[in-house]
Amino acid sequence: MVRKVDKEKLYKIKQSLRRHPMGTYGSQISRETKLAKTTVSYLLNTKLKDEIEEIISGQKGLFKIVKLKN
């Protein structure tokens, strides 16, 4: 089954990322947009992957911060 891309969800995620120019966590985006974490993660990793930059932090790379590319 192919998922239909909801442009409104993409817009909400991009707006959230714009509010955090230094980057933020997927869970924060989920809270702000009221979208499921799995939905946010899916859209970041598939539909928005060319528009975002990932920053891995923490001793073991446990934290992934995402931000829009400049």
N, C-alpha and C positions, 0 to 999 in steps of 0.2 A: 504494500500500500504506500503510495506516494503522498507525503504531507503537502497540503496547500499552504503556501507562505502567507501569513497574515501581515500585511504591510503596517497595520496599526501597532502590532507587537514590536516589529523592528523599529518603528518610530519611537515608541516608548523607551526601548533599550538605548537607542542613540541619544535621546534626551537625557536620560540618566547619566550616560557616559559624559555628556557635555557638562553636566553639573559637577563632575569630578575630573578636571583636566589632568591631575596628577595620577589618576587611576583609582580604581575601587574593586571590591570583591563581587563575584557573581551573586552571592547571597544578599549583598546590599542592593544590587540592581533589582533582584527579585522582590525585596521588601518595598522599594520605591515604586515599582511598576505594578505590583500585585500580581505578577506572573509566577508560575511555578519555577522552582530552581532548575528543574530538568528542562523546561522550555527555554529559559534564559541560556543555559549551558548549550543546548542544541543549536540555538540560533547564533550564539557567539562562535561556536566551533564550525558551523557550516555556512550560513548565509552572510555573516559579518566577518569572517576570518581574514579577509583582505583589507578590512578597514580598521582592525584593532591591533594593538601591540600587547603582548603578554610579558609580564614581569614576574619571574619566579623568585620567591624570597623564603626566608626561614632556613634553619640549619640543614634540613633535609629536603628542601624544596617543597614544603607542604602548602605554601600559600601562593596562590596565583592571583595577581592583580592585573586587571585589564584596563586599557585606556584607548581612546581613539588615536590613530596615527595623525601626526601633524601634517 
